[in-house]
Amino acid sequence: MNWKLLTVTLVESTASALRNFSANKLRTALSLLGVCVGILCITGILTLVDSLEQNIQASFSKLGDNVFYIQKTAWGGEESRNRAAVNGRPDVTQREMEQLEARYTQVAAISYVSWIPNSSLKSDGGTLEGITVCPVNHDYLRLYPLDFVDGGFFSDRHDASGAPVAVIGSNVAEALFKGQNPLGKQFVFNAQKVRVVGVLAKEGKGLFNFSSDNVVYVPEKFVSRTMTAKGFNGSIMVKTKDGVALDEAKYELTGIMRSIRRLKPAQENNFAVNQVTSITSQVSSFFETVSLIGWVLAAFSILVGGFGIANIMFVTVKERTNIIGIEKALGAPNYHILTQFLGESVMLCVMGGAVGIAFIGLMALIVNQFMSFTIYLTLGNVLNGLVLSSVIGIVAGFIPARKAAHLDPIEAIRA
């Protein structure tokens, strides 16, 4: 093949396509619209699916891959077959955490965590209702990352003594202290004066409607010492040392908990050892299915766009039939004509695809400015859109281009 001639042909095809687009602005715009909508649909669906997955994975990443959650029930609904029996299980307790810490040698950090919802807090600035108080110990900061704007987390000494100290979320700080610096100030919880030692940064509403902005963290022993009724949804968070195999750690933790609860070999576990990887794998599998459904739905829009391009190219060939005849009479080979019209079809589709992708990018910028949910327009999705546009151009333009390439020169000139 004469590559020099092919290069000249491609350049001439591009110039011819641009001249044709300029001369038929309305028709070009309508053709672009069909492809633009198709690429907009598929790229938009894939971008939304990817954004949902990445936001969910980012939310779970805070929980840590090597952190285990020993709780009453398992994540993912594996135990839904016998819900009554699961609900009748004993709660995980602080004492069990202490026994587990003493027996398990690979502990890097451990904390008992529970939730006291709908709590009431009072200060000189007023009363705040509906706040969640979370009793934990000092290790919790190594298990779940928190961002501070002032102060820090309570210390081991506060843990040991059950000191009346707290770390408060940004909404709590604003409501109780009205713009003043909360650090060192006091509020009342459960008839006890509590001193603020840390203030968390503004987090905003999370993907699962949870936010640390409305949470107060206090030492677990402070709650044990001052309240007869403790929180619910108690769980033990265990972070293993680096290098420990997760499967082995889960097996060992399960064995120790069975020993602590004195379960016989034939008895089923009356607790669950959860880890983030079990959820993230389910999330990935779910979004693979959603992506496939998205491709199927978007295929209809792409099909319509492809038919529109094919129709426009047939019209273009008909309008330029006499020119094609003259070119062939002067010795233009078939592939020159084929490349000319095929290139025009591909350029038309790529331009439409680029407009659709640009619109998605603009929408992502706007959404990211005003919402906590982040839209990710990845390079992979951009390339997918452009490649798909090129494929649509080749498929939709091939038959019209082939028809043009095989025209009889004499008949074409007469037309």
Secondary structure, 3 states (H helix, E strand, C coil): CCHHHHHHHHHHHHHHHHHHHHHCHHHHHHHHHHHHHHHHHHHHHHHHHHHHHHHHHHHHHCCCCCEEEEECCCHHHCCHHHHHHHHCCCCCCHHHHHHHHHHCCCEEEEEEEEEEEEEEEEECCEEEEEEEEEEECCCHHHHCCCCEEEECCCCHHHHHHCCCEEEECHHHHHHHHCCCCCCCCEEEECCEEEEEEEEECCCCCCCCCCCHHHEEEEEHHHHHHHCCCCCEEEEEEEEECCCCCHHHHHHHHHHHHHHHCCCCCCCCCCCEEEEHHHHHHHHHHHHHHHHHHHHHHHHHHHHHHHHHHHHHHHHHHHHCHHHHHHHHHCCCCHHHHHHHHHHHHHHHHHHHHHHHHHHHHHHHHHHHHHCCCCCCCCHHHHHHHHHHHHHHHHHHHHHHHHHHHCCCHHHHHHC
